Structures are given as C-alpha cells and as structure tokens.
Amino acid sequence: MGTTNSLPLSFEDYNIRQKKFLKELPEKTLVLIPTNPVSYRSNDTTYPYRASSYMLYLCGWDAPEAIFMAYQESGSWVTSIFVRPRDTKAEIWEGRRVGVEGASSQCPIDEAYSLNDMETVITEKINACSNIYSILGLNDSLDNITQNSNVEILDPRLILDDMRVIKSEGEIKLMQNAASIASKAHIEGMRKSFSGIGEWELQSIIESYFTSKKSGPSYGSIVGGGDNATILHYHSNDVQVNDGELVLVDAGCEVSGYASDITRTWPVNGKFTEAQREIYELVLKAEIAGIEACQAGSPWSSMHHATSKILAKGLVDLGILNCSFEEALGENFDGKYRNFFMHGTGHMLGLDVHDVGGGRQGDKGPERILQPGMVLTVEPGLYFGSWRTDITIPERYSGIGIRIEDDVLITADGPVVLTSSCPKEISEIESLIGKGLSETNA
Ligand SMILES: [Mn+2]
C-alpha cells in the first residue's frame, strides 16, 4: 500500500539516542524539534522531500511537517511526535499517510498527536516548563508559539551534533551499503567511458545505478571533464569530455538517509598521459597518507597535515613550485601549495554529506580528536585550471584537475576504508575503462 514506514534502525537504537540526549538537558525542559519544510521548485511542484537529519536521527520519521516533542512528567521523560492526520482528500494528491494511529505503532516514541492539536498541546506543555530546546527557522507556526511564550529557547544541536559524530553499528552498516553502491556506480562509469562521452551521460550512468539499488544521489553529482575538473563545485555537467582529457567524478548516494561521498578521476580514453600520471600518483600518495593518519586518538588536523606535506613536496619535486619545501608548505600549512590545493582534506560523513560536528566541538570549541565510530572523508586534490589569471600554470599540467576521495571509518585497530571496492590505482582504472556493461547482478 505504500503506507508503511519501516525504519532503517531498531526501536532500541532510537530509544538509546533519545535517552542519551534527554539526560543532558536541565530540569523542566521542553524539547520541540521540527522537521524540514517542503520546498517548492516551481508552481505546484515540490522538490523531492527530505526530512531533517535531526528528525531522522531521533526517531526516523521521514514524512513532512512532523515535530518531535519530549517533556518531563513526574520526573521521567515522555517522547512524542506530531504528525499529519489521515485526510483522504490530501492523500489523493500527496500520497498515503499512516496518521496518528500509524505513528503510535511505527515510530519509536511514547505517544503521537495530530498536528491539528499542536497549538493546544504545545501551549499546555510550555506553561509547565522553564526552558525550551528547539531549532528555529524550519516551522513558522511552531516558532510563533515558542517565541511568543517568553520562555528561553536554547539550541539542542550542540548536544545532538556531538552524539551524531559517533556512529552506531546499525548506522555503519547503512553507510557501508551506501559506500558500496557508490563504489559500484563509479566502476560502471569507468567501464562505459569513451572519448567524447558527455559529462551528462556519465552522470546518468552513475545516478541510474543508484536508482537501480533503490538509492539516489546524496548531493548534486559533479562530473567535470578537462578544465571543468578544476572548478570545485562544478554542476552543469553539460560538456563533452575529449580524447586525452581526464574526467573528475564526485558522486555519492544515500541509503536510509546516510550518505556516501566518492571522487575518482580517470582518462576517458583509458590511458593516462605522462603529465596526468605524475599528478595522479602524487594525489594518490597524499590520499593514502591521509587515510593512514586517520588513527583514533589523533587530532582532526593530522590527516590534512599528512596530505599537505606530500603535496607540497611533490609540487617542488615536479618543478611546479620554484621554492623550498618549507616555503611551499608554509608555517601554518598556508604556503604556495594552496594555489593548487584550495580545500580541506575531508569532512565528517553521516546523515548529512558534510556531516555535523566537523573539526571542532561546537563553533569555537577545541579541535576534535578522532575516535572509533567516526566516519569521515579523505579527499586531497590538485587543480591546474588553464583559465587561472592569478598564477602561472605550467603548460605541461594546464587543464588537469585531480581529486581522489574515500570514506573512512575510524576504529581502534586503525582506519577502515568503506569505499575500498572502488579502484584507485592507475593500472586498475586503466584496465576498466571502456570495458562496457558489467554484469548487473555482480
Ligand atoms: Mn566530500
């Protein structure tokens, strides 16, 4: 019927999180966490709906308009959710709803309410509380009620972000699944590449593989041939990739809200040129060192320091930077190598592709120390856009952009690469390109 909302994790998983979160809150707190609003693309037409990651994290509820609520009653916490009630007329257009009754049984909460009763119920709870933890800016009706109440509104995200940084076993399974699907999609892209392929055609090959696995992109796929690979957030994907050019593909998918994020770069004709090979081997060496630096107990910045040292040295050795290694690297990792490697080495990965709780705890907190259960990306790159006017790009490397990105789980026994099934050695890649359709059930 399409009305069952089967959750990706067990009730127990959600209940553990809720308890852990609520334990951090002061007495007489009311928690009100709204989900994402529906966004319009054009008249009457909405973007595909995606619930907020906080809602998915706390109770897995993926339908629009919901509000997660928790309050204290005789010293213990009660968890609830407000959902859209059954409404045949609306359901004819928008799809079936499970309603309040369905939410009571299918959502890991103590009680469910209809959104029609929201104002009455929430006003009553506010009268009995001393502070509110809510996320503002997502639900105007809710914001009106809380902001007119004269009760202090605090942000629950600082607590939730710290929790979301460490993934449970169930979450890691979903993320491994997302990583494996995206790895296979990149292999499909390599197999079907040829000189003259359109960036849009490669995008379609990769995204249709996601769809075939009941998944979809976790962000707008980047498919950049030649110079387009040197635009970090290139999205138009509307140019042909010529013989002799590389294509950079940054594409990941989502499984039950959890993202993967992979980048591979390959020559569409199946053979790296000497110059492409020199840069590729350098980026690969940096990427492997970055992964090796992902050790529990190490500070967040250690992977960036590891990749930066190798890239700076390589740029000097190749004669691209005419200066000492020290000058190339810079005292604070801000030397001349940043002309060609402008972004960070990685980010947290989870329900958000750039997941919460990155390099620091909070906005200004201490640097985060890597711990088992964290999942992050390692993605160094080098970019030599021929269009650059700020620096001189050596002719030999002009138009080359290369990034290699894997998803890495921190464990007590060292880093585990969730995307290890996606090839990145030159010989492996060259042997795949242009080999055509693989067995879809492989
Ligand atoms: Mn990334």
Residues whose N, C-alpha, C, O or C-beta is under 5 A from the ligand:
A	BS01	MN	D261 T377
